[in-house]
Amino acid sequence: MRETWLEFYNDHFLSYADKMYPTQRSTFEREQLTALLKNSGKRILDAGCGYGRFAIPLASMGYQVTGVDGSFPMIQETKKRAASAGVSLQLFHLDLRNLDFQEEFDAVINVGTSFGFSSAEEQDMDILHRFYRALKPGGKLVLEIGTREAKVLGSFGKRWEDIDGFPVYVQREMDCATGVYREKLSWIEGGKRIKTLVHRRLYTATELIRMTKEAGFDVLDIYGGFSLCKLDVTSERMLILSEKPLHV
């Protein structure tokens, strides 16, 4: 699979990130996340932290947050927003394929579709192994992504979409043999038309559960996203809650 994520996140994502994730949605998802982690410790690795949508509020709540992202502009934006919020974070500009933490964290979160961008499935599998090694025994992994079913059921072809009042023209295609999802996006910004292309691999729940278990985790539950409702074919998001066994 061709990797296009870095250009997208480096050059374009911040143009409409706050429109895609308005305050009400982010607040709700943060509350649901902290409920899932209520019995965990305070050290959290936000793997794929983006512009700090979760890392900054969690730090303001007293969690000791380490944020990692492969996009340098995202790390810089997180630093700026953390300074504005008056919170302290440990931040690293680092591809998830290069994570090298050893039993340092009580929880790892990978949320908001920060998984599946590697060129090969084996690399995604390796990332899960790195999440496992980063956790202390008994630590939790929260993996939250979009579902393949939602994409297949209703988002292919060419059309305009409204992202909180921000019009974006999209063209989506899916390679059913490989699970690779191809998304072309264009919009008007400052009087200019911006175009970008993103590839990512969309996994079924069955595949992700298998991969998570193969990485060594015990899968505790699976939900239809941060709503924490039952996952079904109409769910647009899925969330897998897993645990590193206490005795390994």
N, C-alpha and C positions, 0 to 999 in steps of 0.2 A: 504494500500500500504506500502510495506517495504521501510524505509528511508535509502538510500545509499549515499546521496549527500555529507554528511559531510566527509566521508572517501575519496571520490573522490577529493573534493576541498582541504582537508587538505594535502593529500599525493601525488596527481598526477597532478592536473590541471596546475600548474605552469610549468610543463615540456614542455608543448606545447602551453601555452596561447598566447604568442606573435606571434606564427606561425598561430594560429587560427584567431587572431585579428591583422593583420599587420598594420603598421603605416598609410598607405593610407586609409584603411577601417575605422580605428578609427578616423582619421581626418575628413573624410567625414561625419561619423555619428555624431560627435561632432558638426560640422557646422549645420547639419540638426536639431539637438536637440536645439541648441541655437536659431535657427530661430523660432522653435515652442514656445520657452519661451521668445521671445523678448519683450513682453509686461508684463512679470511677474517681481516680485521683485528679490532680490539678494540672498535670503536665500533658499538653496536647500538641501533636504535630498536625498542622494544617497542610496537607500534601496537595499542592495545586491551589495555593491560597489566593491567587488572582490579585485583586486590588484591596483585599482585606475585608471582604464582606462578612466573613465569620470571625476571622482572627482578631480584628480590632474590638468588636463587642465582647468576645469571650475574654480578652485581656482586661477589658474594663470591668468584668465581673469577677476578676481575681484569678483567672486561669493563667498559668505560665505557658504561653503560646510560642511555638516555633513555626514560622511560615516558610514554605519552600515553593518556588515557582520557576519554571524554565524560561519565563519571559522577563527580561530585565526591566522593561517599562512597567510591568505589573508590580515588581518588587519596589521600584521607585515610587509608584503611586501609593502603595501600601505604606511606605515610610512617610510620605507626605500626609496621608490621612491619619496615620497613627499619631504623628506629631501634633496635628490639629486637634485630635481627640485627647491628647495628653496621656497616652498609654505607651507602655514599653513592650516591644516585641523583639524576638530574635529572628532575623530574616536571612535567608540564603537564596541567591540566584543559582538554582541547581535543577537540572533535568531529573525527573523522578527515577529514571533508569540509573542514576548515579547516587541515589540515597545510600548512606553507609552508617546509619545509627544502629547501636546495639543495646537493646533493652533499656531505652531511656524514657519511654513515654507510657502514660496511662491510657491514652487513646490516640488513634490516628483517624483523621477525617479526610475523606476524598469526596467532595460534594460539588454539585453544580455542573456535572458533566466534565470532569477533569481526568477521565479514564477512557482508554480506547484510541488514543491518538498515535500510538507507536506504529512503526511500519510493519511489524510482525506480531502475531498473537503471542509468540514465545517471549517477546519483550514485555507485553502486558502481564504475562505470568510471572516474569522476573520481578516486576514492580510489586506484585502481591507478596512475593517472598521477602522483598525489602521492607514492606509494611510490617510483616510478621516479625522480622528481626528487630525492627525499631521498637516494638512493644515489649513492655515488661510482661511476665507471665500474669495472666488474668486481665490483660489490657484489651480494650475494645477497638474494633475497626468499624467505622461507619462509611459505607460506600453508597453513594447516591448518584444515579445517572438517569438519562432518558431511556425509555423502552423502545425496543425494536418494533413491537406490535403497534405502538401509537404512530410511528413513522409509516409503517406499511399500510395501516388502515386509512390514513387521511391526509398525508402531507406531501405527496409526490406531485410532480408537474411544475408548471410555472404559475406564479400568482403574486399579488401584492398582499403583504401582511402588515397589520398594525401592531407595533410594539409600544404600548402605552402612548399612543398619539404620534409615534415615529414611523412613517411608512418605509417598508423595506421590500424590495422585489426579490423573490426567491425562486430558485430552480433546484429541485431535489431529485436525486436518482439513487438507486440501491442495487448493488451487486449481491443477489441472493445467494450465490455460491460462496462468497467470501465474507458476507456480512458487512462489507464496506459501504458506508453511506457518504454520498457526495453532495455537497450543498454549495451552490453559487449564491452570493448575496450582493445586492447593489442598492445604493441609496444616494440621496443628494445631501451634500454637506458643504457649506460655504459656497454655494453656487456651482460646485463640481460634483460630477457623478463618481462615486467610489465603488470599486468592484473588488470582491475577494472570493476565495475558494477555500473550503474546508473539507477535509476527509477525516472520517473517524470510523472505527469498527464498532458496530452496535451488537451487543451481546444479548442473548435471551437470558431470562432468569435461571433456567436450567444450566446454561453454560457457566454463568458467573458463580452459581452455587458450587458446581463441580470444581472450578478453578480455585475458589476460595478454600474449599476443603483440601485440595491438593497442595495448597500453600501451607497447610497445617492448622488452619482455623477450625473452630467449632462454629457452625452457623446457628445463631440463636433465633433469628426471626427474619422475615422478609415482608416488606410493606409496599403499598402503592405510593411511594414517595413520602415526603414529610407529613402528609395527612395521617400517616400511620394506619391507614385503612388497608383492607385486604387487597393484595395485588391481583388484578384480573386483566383481561384482554383490552379493557378500555383505559387502563392506567397509563398516564403519560410519563410518569416517573416511577422508578423503583428504588428502594432503599434496603440494603442488606446489612444487618447488624450481626457482627461476628466477634468471637473472643479467642484470644490466644490461651490455650489450656494452662492451668496453673502448674501442672507437672509435665514437663516436656523432656 
